[in-house]
Amino acid sequence: MGNRFVPAILIALLALFHAQLWLGRGSIPTVRSMQQRLDEQNAKNVKAQAANEQLAAEVRDLKEGLEMVEEKARSELGMVKPNEIFVQVNK
C-alpha cells in the first residue's frame, strides 16, 4: 500500500511543476510577452538615442557657429537680410 503513494505523489508534483511552467509567474507565455516588450523598448531606445545625438549635434553647432542660427532663422522664421529679395518656390 505504501508503494502506491510514492508514484502518486511524484505524479502530483510533476503536474504541479508542469502547471507552474505554463501558468505560473515566470511561465513560458509570460517570458515571451516580457521579451517582446523588451525588444519593443530596445527599438524605442535606439530611436531616442538617434534623436538625442541629432539634437546634441545641433546644440554643438549652435554653440560653435552662427551659420546654424542663420539657417534656422531663415527656414523657420523667414528671416531676410537687408538688400535681399525673398523668393518662395512651391512644389
N, C-alpha and C positions, 0 to 999 in steps of 0.2 A: 504494500500500500504506500510506503514511503517513497518507493521508486517511481511512482506515477506523478508525484507532486513536483519533483525536480524538473522534468521536461515541461510540465505545465507552467511552472514559474519562469523558466528560461524563455518559453514562447511568449509569455505575457511581457517579459522585459524586452524581448526583441520587438514586439508590436509597439510597446511604449516608445522605444528609441526610434523606430521607424516613423511613428506618428510625429515625434519631435522633429525629425528630419524634414518632413513635408509640411507640417502645420505650425510648429513652434517658433519661438523667437530665434532668429538666425537660420530659418529654414531656407531651402533652395529658392523658392519664389521670392522671398524677402531679399535674399542676397542678390538675385538677378535684378530686382527693381532698384535696389540701392546702387548696384553697379551701373545701371542705366542712368540714374540720377547723377552719379559721379561723372560719367562720361559727358553728359549734357553740361554740367557745371564746368568741367575742364574746357569744353569748347567755348563757353561764355568767357572763361578766364583768358583764353587765348585772344579772343576778340577784344576784350577790355584792355589787355596788355598792349595790343597793337594800337588801340586808340590812345592809350596813355603815352606810348612812345611818340606818336604823331604830335600830341599836344605838347610834350616835352620839347620836341624839335621846334615847334612854333614858338614856345616860350624862349628858347635859346636864341632863335632868330630875332625875336622882338627885343631881347636884351642887347644883342650884339649890333644890330644894324637898323637903319631907318627904311631900307628898301621894303621890308616886310610890312612896316607900318603904312608906308605909302601905298603899297599894293592892296592892303586891307581897306584903307580909306577909299581908294578908287573903286574897288569892286563892291564893297558893302555900303558905303556912304555916298558914292557918286562924286567924290572929290575931283575938282578940275582946277588945274593951276592957272594963274593969270596968263593971259595971251594964248590959251589953248582952246581948241574947238572940240566940243564933245560930240562924237558920232556914235549912235547906237544902232547895231545891226540885229534885226530879229530873224531868227532861223525858223 
